[in-house]
Amino acid sequence: MIKYVALFLWLFFLVSCAGPNTHHTSSSSTAPNSSVSKSVTPPPIFGMKWVRKEYSKHGDKEVLVIEETMAGDILHGPFRYYYFPSGKLKYEGVYNRSQVDGVVTHYYESGALEKIRTFSNGKLDGPFIRYCENGNVLTKYLYSMDELDGKAEHFYDCTGIIKEVIFYEKGKMNGRKTVYFMDGKVQSELSYVEGKREGVFHSFFEDGTPEVEGAFENDQETGEWVSSYQGGNIKAKEYYINGEYDGKIQFFYPKGTLREEAHYKLGKREGCRKYYFKNGKLKTEEYYKSGLLDGKKKQYAGSGYLWLVENYKAGQLDGPSRQYSKSGHVIKELNYRMGKEISQ
């Protein structure tokens, strides 16, 4: 009996809505001469499927912007979204009981494929691929229940040439990360364990010669790191413990002569630090304690003579400061206490 009553009501609705007097409900305008409206659709009976359509007014035309399949009052079935005001397809997919399920395909307004995303019960699950408008792949990811899981690839912009390959497990980098030059040669290699850098790191110049060599432990630099100039000469030698400088650190000029040498303890300068001119002669000699200048600081001219001696305590000038001539005579003298000049 109830089914017959419902059928009668359904037929009555169709008759009352038929003809030229069909109405539309409109929302407020979002732009001049533009408004959004929803098409009138018969109310669902017993969970029957129907299509909800939404329009946006452009001038004297109504442009379809959304199509969604409903089962009763829930999203269930194909959906499509369109560009406004062109009306071209923007993206499409399928709902399963209000959850996106399967492949969602996105398009550029030109019609070219923009990206595909794969879902399961509303969560990213499977390939996620982005494309340039020319059709070349830009990025490739694999997801499992909304987390990156598996091989990820990045490509040089719109060329289709691979740039880097990374492996993920449960949303964290886990495995080898390799970065490539455009000619396919390896630029750098590094391993990750549960999102943290671990093990040996190598980077290279385009000719294949080493640029940087070092190692990570628990996501922090450890041990000796050596970087080089292209051509082979050493650029720097650095020592780390738990990601901080510790030990002797050296930097070199491109031709191989020493530029700077310093000592560190737990990330802070400690002891003597020296700078050199390109000709190998000493330029500056200074001393540190717990990261602060402490003791004598001597500066030399390029020709080799001592021209300035200063005294520091806890990072501040403290004591006499003397400037010398080439012959070694004092030509200027000042006195400081806790960083402030005092009269002699």
C-alpha positions in Angstrom: 0.0 0.0 0.0 2.8 2.4 1.0 4.5 1.8 -2.4 1.4 2.8 -4.3 1.0 6.0 -2.3 4.7 6.8 -3.0 4.2 6.1 -6.7 1.2 8.4 -6.8 3.1 11.2 -5.1 6.0 10.7 -7.6 3.7 11.0 -10.6 2.0 14.1 -9.1 5.4 15.8 -8.7 6.3 15.1 -12.3 3.1 16.5 -13.6 3.3 19.6 -11.4 6.9 20.3 -12.5 6.4 19.7 -16.2 6.1 22.4 -18.8 7.6 25.9 -19.2 7.2 26.9 -15.6 10.0 24.7 -14.1 11.7 26.6 -11.3 15.4 26.9 -10.3 16.8 27.9 -6.9 19.6 30.4 -7.1 22.4 31.4 -4.7 23.9 34.8 -4.5 26.1 36.0 -7.3 29.8 35.6 -7.0 30.7 38.0 -9.8 28.9 40.6 -11.9 26.4 39.0 -14.3 27.2 35.6 -12.7 25.2 33.5 -10.3 25.0 29.9 -9.1 21.8 27.8 -9.4 20.9 24.2 -8.8 18.6 22.2 -11.1 15.4 21.0 -9.7 15.5 17.2 -9.3 12.6 15.0 -8.0 13.1 14.0 -4.4 14.6 10.5 -4.1 12.3 7.7 -3.3 13.5 4.5 -1.6 17.2 5.4 -2.3 16.8 5.7 -6.1 19.7 7.2 -8.1 19.4 10.8 -9.4 21.8 13.4 -10.7 22.4 16.7 -8.9 23.4 19.5 -11.2 24.7 22.9 -10.4 24.9 25.8 -12.7 26.6 29.2 -12.7 25.2 32.0 -14.7 27.5 33.7 -17.2 25.8 36.6 -19.0 22.5 35.3 -20.3 23.6 31.7 -20.2 23.7 29.1 -17.5 26.9 27.0 -17.5 27.0 23.6 -15.9 29.7 23.4 -13.2 28.9 20.3 -11.2 27.3 16.9 -11.9 27.0 14.5 -9.0 25.2 11.2 -8.8 23.2 10.6 -5.7 21.5 7.6 -4.2 18.8 9.0 -2.0 20.6 11.8 -0.1 24.2 10.4 -0.4 26.8 10.8 -3.1 27.0 7.5 -4.9 28.2 7.1 -8.5 30.0 9.2 -11.1 30.7 12.9 -10.6 32.1 15.6 -12.9 33.3 19.2 -12.3 33.7 21.7 -15.1 35.7 24.9 -15.7 33.8 28.1 -15.6 32.8 29.7 -17.9 34.2 27.5 -20.6 32.2 24.5 -19.4 35.1 22.2 -20.2 35.6 19.1 -18.1 37.9 19.8 -15.1 37.9 16.5 -13.3 35.8 13.4 -12.9 35.6 10.3 -10.7 33.2 8.1 -8.8 31.7 8.2 -5.3 30.9 5.1 -3.3 28.7 5.9 -0.4 30.0 9.5 -0.2 33.6 8.4 -0.4 35.8 8.9 -3.5 36.7 5.5 -4.9 38.8 4.6 -7.8 40.6 6.9 -10.2 40.0 10.7 -10.3 41.1 12.2 -13.5 42.0 15.9 -13.8 42.3 17.9 -17.0 43.8 21.2 -18.1 41.3 23.6 -19.6 42.9 22.7 -22.9 41.7 19.2 -22.5 45.1 17.7 -21.8 45.6 15.3 -18.9 46.7 17.1 -15.8 46.9 14.4 -13.1 45.4 11.1 -12.0 44.8 10.2 -8.3 43.7 6.8 -7.1 41.4 6.4 -4.1 40.0 3.7 -1.9 37.3 4.6 0.5 38.1 8.3 0.3 41.9 7.8 0.9 44.7 8.1 -1.6 45.6 4.5 -2.4 47.6 3.7 -5.6 49.2 5.8 -8.3 49.2 9.6 -8.2 50.7 11.0 -11.4 51.0 14.7 -12.5 51.5 15.7 -16.1 52.7 18.8 -17.9 50.3 20.2 -20.4 52.6 18.9 -23.2 51.9 15.3 -21.9 55.3 14.6 -20.2 55.2 13.3 -16.7 56.1 15.7 -13.9 55.9 13.5 -10.8 54.9 9.9 -9.9 53.9 8.8 -6.5 52.5 5.6 -4.9 50.1 5.9 -1.9 48.8 3.4 0.5 45.9 4.5 2.8 46.8 8.2 2.4 50.6 7.7 3.0 53.4 7.7 0.5 54.5 4.1 0.1 56.8 2.8 -2.6 58.8 4.4 -5.4 58.4 8.2 -6.1 59.8 9.9 -9.2 60.4 13.5 -10.0 61.1 14.7 -13.5 62.8 17.9 -14.9 60.0 20.3 -15.7 58.0 19.2 -18.7 60.9 17.3 -20.3 60.1 13.8 -19.2 63.7 13.4 -18.0 64.1 11.8 -14.6 65.4 14.1 -11.9 65.3 12.0 -8.7 64.0 8.7 -7.4 63.0 8.3 -3.7 61.5 5.3 -1.9 58.9 5.6 0.8 57.4 3.3 3.4 54.4 4.3 5.5 54.8 8.0 4.7 58.5 8.2 5.4 61.5 8.1 3.2 63.0 4.6 3.5 65.7 3.5 1.1 67.8 5.0 -1.5 67.4 8.6 -2.8 69.2 9.2 -6.1 69.4 12.6 -7.9 70.3 12.7 -11.6 71.7 15.3 -14.0 69.7 15.9 -17.1 72.1 13.6 -19.1 71.2 10.7 -16.7 74.4 10.7 -14.7 74.1 10.5 -10.9 74.4 13.8 -9.1 74.0 12.5 -5.5 73.1 9.4 -3.6 71.9 9.0 0.0 70.0 6.4 2.0 67.1 7.0 4.5 65.9 4.8 7.3 62.4 5.7 8.6 62.7 9.3 7.3 66.2 9.9 8.6 69.4 10.2 6.6 71.7 7.2 7.3 75.0 6.1 5.8 77.4 7.3 3.2 76.5 10.4 1.1 78.1 11.1 -2.3 77.6 14.0 -4.7 79.3 14.5 -8.0 80.1 17.0 -10.7 78.6 16.5 -14.1 81.9 15.0 -15.3 81.5 12.3 -12.7 84.3 13.5 -10.3 83.5 13.7 -6.6 82.0 16.9 -5.2 81.2 15.9 -1.5 81.8 12.8 0.4 80.6 12.2 4.0 78.3 10.2 6.2 75.1 10.5 8.3 74.1 8.8 11.5 70.6 9.2 12.8 70.0 12.1 10.4 73.1 14.0 11.5 76.5 14.5 9.9 79.2 12.3 11.4 82.9 11.8 10.9 85.0 13.3 8.1 83.4 15.2 5.3 85.5 16.1 2.2 84.4 18.5 -0.5 86.3 19.2 -3.7 86.6 21.8 -6.4 85.8 20.6 -9.9 89.1 19.4 -11.1 90.0 17.5 -8.0 91.6 19.9 -5.5 90.3 19.7 -2.0 87.9 22.5 -1.0 87.2 21.6 2.6 87.8 19.0 5.3 85.3 19.0 8.1 84.8 16.7 11.1 81.4 16.2 12.8 80.0 14.6 15.9 76.2 14.5 16.1 75.8 17.1 13.3 78.2 19.6 14.9 81.8 20.5 14.1 84.2 18.7 16.3 88.0 18.7 15.7 90.1 20.4 13.1 88.3 22.1 10.2 90.2 23.2 7.0 89.2 25.2 4.0 91.4 25.6 0.9 91.8 27.9 -2.1 91.0 26.5 -5.6 94.7 25.9 -6.3 95.1 23.9 -3.2 96.7 26.3 -0.7 95.3 26.4 2.8 92.8 29.3 3.4 91.5 28.7 6.9 92.2 26.3 9.8 90.2 26.1 13.0 89.5 23.8 15.9 86.0 23.0 17.3 84.6 21.3 20.3 80.9 20.3 20.2 80.1 22.9 17.6 82.0 25.8 19.1 85.4 27.2 18.1 88.1 26.2 20.6 91.8 27.2 20.5 93.7 28.6 17.6 92.1 29.7 14.3 94.3 30.8 11.3 93.6 32.5 8.0 96.1 32.5 5.1 96.6 34.6 2.0 96.6 32.8 -1.4 100.4 32.9 -1.4 100.4 30.8 1.8 101.5 33.6 4.2 99.6 33.9 7.5 96.9 36.6 7.4 95.2 36.3 10.9 95.8 34.3 14.0 93.3 34.3 16.8 92.2 32.2 19.8 88.8 31.1 21.0 87.3 29.7 24.2 83.8 28.2 24.1 83.1 29.8 20.8 84.2 33.4 21.8 87.4 35.2 20.9 89.7 35.0 24.0 93.4 36.0 23.9 95.6 37.6 21.4 94.5 38.3 17.8 97.3 39.0 15.3 96.8 40.3 11.8 99.5 40.4 9.1 99.9 42.3 5.9 100.2 40.5 2.6 103.9 41.1 2.5 104.2 39.2 5.8 104.8 41.9 8.5 102.7 42.1 11.7 100.5 45.2 11.6 97.9 44.7 14.3 97.7 43.0 17.7 94.5 43.0 19.8 93.5 41.3 23.0 90.1 39.7 23.7 88.3 38.3 26.7 84.9 36.5 26.3 84.4 37.9 22.8 85.2 41.5 23.7 88.2 43.7 23.2 90.0 43.8 26.6 93.5 45.2 27.0 95.9 47.0 24.7 95.4 47.2 20.9 98.5 48.1 19.0 99.1 48.9 15.3 102.6 48.5 13.9 104.6 49.9 11.0 106.5 47.8 8.5 109.6 48.3 10.6 107.8 47.0 13.7 107.3 50.3 15.5 104.0 51.0 17.4 102.2 53.8 15.4 98.9 53.6 17.3 97.8 52.2 20.7 94.4 52.0 22.3 93.2 50.4 25.5 89.9 48.5 26.1 88.0 47.1 29.0 85.0 44.8 28.3 84.7 46.1 24.8 84.9 49.8 25.6 87.8 52.1 25.0 89.4 53.6 28.1 92.0 56.3 28.5 95.6 55.3 29.0 
